[in-house]
Every structure is written in C-alpha cells, then in structure tokens.
Amino acid sequence: MIARRIREIVFRSTSQFLPLKNRTRSHCSAASNPRFSNFFVDDSEGGSGVYRLALKSQRPTTVEVLPQLRNSVSFIGTVDKPLKVMNTNPDDFGVHTWLKVKNPHNPDRSFKILLNMWDEIAEMCVKHLKLDDFIYVSGVLASYSKAIEDGQSRLFYKVNVKEVNFVAQQGQRSNSQKSKKLQSEQVDDVGEAGMERYENQIYLWQIYFTNPFEWWDNRKSKKNPRQPDFKHKDTGEALWLNPNDPPWIKKQLERLDSRLSECSIGGQVSSRRRISEWVYDE
C-alpha cells in the first residue's frame, strides 16, 4: 500500500512535465482529474484544448507564389472624385479616380488612394461609376513618385484595379440601384436612341484624340452648321462640336491646336505622327 501510494504521488508530480505525445496516452485517466479535464476534454465551442493550442502555435501555411497574389489588396470606400481619362498609349484606354476609405472603428479617420482602371474595366467604370458611389475594389498595390510644393519627390500609393463592385449599405438601397434608376430616368428623358447617340459621340471623340491626323479638320472651312467639324478620312464618321459637350473635349482641343501651331512654326507636321497623350485637368 505504501509503495503504491508513493507511485501515485510521483506520477502526479511528474505528469505535468511529460512530453505532449506521452500525456495524450493518459487522456482517459486525465479526464477524471479536474486539473486536466479542461485541457484534454473536447468542448462544444472550440474543440479540445490541445487542438486550440496547436492552432495558436502552428506554422503558417505555405502557398504557391502566383502573379495574381503579389501585392493584392482590396478596399471598400466612396468615389471621391469624378473619373478622368489618363495619359495613355493609343492601344490602351484608362481612367482614374480617388477612393476615400474610412476607418470602420473611427469614422472620423480616413485616407484616400488613387485608383487606375484600364481597358474593359475602364469602359465599364465610365458608363456606371459616379461620384459618391460606395464600392468594393480589388487589384494590385503599386507606388508612384510625385513632386510636392517644396519640390521634393514624395512616394504615393495606387491600386491597379482588377475588380469593381457596388456595395449595398445596411438600411439603404445600394448605389448601384440608384445609378440604374438615374440612368433609366435619363433614358426616359432623351430616349434610348438619343442616349446611344450620345455614348457613340463620346467614343468617337476618344478615337479622334488617339490619332487626330486620321480626321479632316473642317472647323475653319465649313460653309454651314450642318457640315461636321471633323470627318474621318477613311470611314466618313463625323463629329460636331456641341455646347453640351463634356469640358475635357474643349480643353483637349485647345491643347491639340496649340501643339499643332507650335509644330507648324518649326516645320511641316508629319501625317504619321500620333498624339497619344490625353491630359485632363481637375
């Protein structure tokens, strides 16, 4: 009896220092011991204590390096500025805006980040994205340098957007619904045919500024208002200047005219030269 009693005392005093694999063997006997029951016995909330401890101390999972995972980020915020067409190459179409992102734990704190959209994403955003829309964006985080007031270069961050979605806010209609309602009201006012003509006209202006030397400039030679201001040399597509045109059309024409005037002073302008810069001020 005395020897058995001594063995029990020794076991109790040393079992807490045994390796994990040895301790798990005595799972059944430990379940009856209050000191170990909470550690080994499964509970309905989070599994066994051993499992929870393993989760806390386990090595992070190793993932395969994929291009789409590099610097991938996502944000939810509000469109802070109207979309603007960027300086772009002739074969690319890009727009940019700023996203205002609020701290969910402190609404008074926020930051802004530049969003760049290209090609199909850019075309979709031009048609549907408006100022103050509440959106989710995901893409690749990048950086760029810009000179500030003191002349020093400063590093800023931007997102090359790969995905855009409207976000429905709790207790409110999603901004996508508002946007669709606004678009339907505009269609009712001007008619579907009128809206389509307007969108086609904007698209033609974008093509014109990509390569204006493929178009005839009739502004100074036209004899009546019915004649187009610009006409494509091959397709015959026509453009008229309109007081209701977006402001960027007038600004871009002024810049183009200024550059052509400078070139004519320095020498003959080559018909092969392509204007690839689209500059739109705030």
N, C-alpha and C positions, 0 to 999 in steps of 0.2 A: 504493500500500500504506500509506504513512504517513497519507494523508488518510483512508483507510478506518478505520485504527486509531484515529485521533482521534475520528471519528464514533461508534465503538463506545464509547469511554471517556465521551464526552459523554452518550450515550444512557443508559448505566448510572447515571451520577451524577445525571441529572435525572428518570429514570423514576419514582423513588420519590416525587417531588413532583407528578406528573401527577394531574389530577382522576380520580375513580373511573371515569367513562364512558370516558376515554381509555385508562386502564390495562386495562380489560376487553377492549379491542380486541387487546391483545398477549397474550391468555390463553394461546395455544398456545406462543409463544416463551418465556413466563414459566414454563411448566410444566417446561421443561428447566433452569431456573435454581433451584438449591437455596434461594436466599433467598426466592423467591416461590412455590415449589411447595406448601408447606403452607398458603399463604394463598388460593390460587386453586383448587387441585385438590380435587374432591369426595372426601369420605371416607365410609366406611360408617356411622360413628357419628352424626354430626350434620349432614351436608350440607357445603357449601362454607364456607370461612372468611368469604367475603363475605356469605353468607346469615346466618350466625350473628351477624356484626357488625351486620347490618341489624336482626335481631330485638332486639338489645340496645338499639339507639338509635331504633327506630321509635316513632312517635307512638301513644299508647294509642287503642284502638278507640272510636269514638263510638257509643253505644247510645241508643235511643229512651227517653224518660222515661215509664215505666209506673207506675201506682199501686202495683202489687204488688212493684215493685223498691225502693221507697223504704224505707230503713232495714230491709231484710230481713236476718235473721240466722238462724243455726242453731246448735244446741248438742247435745252428747252428754253425758249425765250421769245421776245417780242421783236418784230421787224422794226428797227429804229429809224431807218431812212429809206426813201424810195429807191427802187432798183436803178442802177446806172450801167450803161454799156461800157465795158473796159477797153483799153487799148488791146487790140487783138490782131492776130495774123489773119490773112484773107480766108484761110480754110477753117478757122475756128470762130465760134460765136460765144462770147462770155459776158456775164453781168456780175455785179457785186452789190452788196448792201451790208448793213451792220446789224448784228443781233445783240439785244440787251438782255442779259441773263441776270436774274435776281437770286440772291441767297435765300433758299427756302426757309431757313431758320431765322433770317433777319431781312425782311422785305425792303428795309431802308438801304441795304448794301447791294450793289450790283456792279457788273463790269460789262464792257462792250467788246465784241470781237468781229473782225472782218470775215464776211462770207463770200467766197468766189464760186460761181456756178458756170459750167461750160456745156456747150452743145445741147443735147436733148434736155438736160436738167435746166439749163438756162432758158431755153424756149418755153418750157413748162412754167417756170417761175415768172417770166414776163407776162404770161397770159393770166396767171392765177394769184400770184403773190402780191399783197398790198401792204401799205404802211400800217403798223399796229397789229398785223396778224400774229397770232400766238402759234408758234410752230416748233416742231422737233426736227433737228438736222443731225446728220452723222456724216463723217468723212475723215479726211487725213489732216492732222495738225501740221502746220508749216510756219515759217517765220519770214519776216522781211525787214529791211532797214529803211528808215526814213529820217531825213534831217528835220530837226525841230527848230524852235525860234533862235536858240543860241548858236545854230549852225552845226551842232554836234549830231552825229548819227545815233539813232535810238532804235532798239530792237522791238518789233511788234509781232503779234501772232495772228494767224488767219486759219480758216478752215476751208480746204478744197472739198466742197460739198458733193457727196455721192447719193444722198437720200434726203428728201424733204417730205414732211407730213404735217398736216394741221393737227392741233391738239384741242380736244374738247375739254373745256374747263367745267368743273363741277358747279351745277346750278345755273349754267349759262349755255346758250347754244354755241356750238363750235364756230370759229371764224370762217371755216370752210362753208358752212351753211349760209352765213351772212354774205360771203363772197358770191356764192351761187345765186342768192336772192338778188344781190346787186346786179349781177350780170344778166339775170333774167329780166329785171326791170329795164336795163339798158337796151336789151333786145326788143322789149315791148315798145320802147320809145322810138327807136330808129329802124326797127325791123331787122330780121335775120340777114337779109341781103345787104342792108346798109352796114351792119356790123362786120360782115365778111369782107366787104369792100374796104372798110377802114383798116382791118388787120392786114389785108393784102397790100395796101398802100404803105403801111409801116414796114412791112417786109421788103418791099421794093426799095424803100429808102436805105435800108440796111445793105442791100445788094449794091445800090448806087455808090455808097461811100466805100465799099470794099474796092471797087475799081471804077472811078468816075470817067476814065478815058474810054470806056466802052459805051458811053452815052453822048448824044448830041446835047449841047447846052444852047437852048433856044431863047433864053431869057431876054436877050437884047435884040434878037431878030424876029421874034414872033409878032405877027400883024394883028392878031385878035386874041381875046382871052380864051377862046376855045382851043387854041393850039397849046400843046403841052410845053411846060418849061424844060423838061428833059425827056429825051426819047432814046431808047436803046438802039444801037446801030444794027444789031442782028435780029432781035426778037420783035422790035417795034413797040415794046412795052413803054408806057408813058407815065410821067409824074407831073403833077401840078402843085405849085405852092399854094398853101391854104392858110388863112389867118388862124385856124384852129389846130394847126399842126403842133406837135409837141415842141417845146422850146429848144430841145437839143438839135432839131433839124436846122433851124436858123443859125444856131451857134456853129454847127459843123460846116455849114455852107460858107459862113464868114471866114472860118479858118482855112477852108479849102481855097476860096477865092484869093485870100492873102498869100498863100503859098504859091499858087499859080502865077500871081502877079510878080512875086519875087523871082520865080524861075524864068519868066518871060524877060525880065530885065537882064538876067545872067546869060540867057541863051535860049534856044528852042527847046521846048518840052518834049521829051520822048513819049510817043504814044504807048510804049510798053511799060512805062513807069506805073507802079501800083501804089495807091495810097492805102496803107494798112493800119494807120493809127486812127482810132476812134476816141476822141477826147471829149468828155462831158463834165463840165464844172458842176459843183454843188448848186 
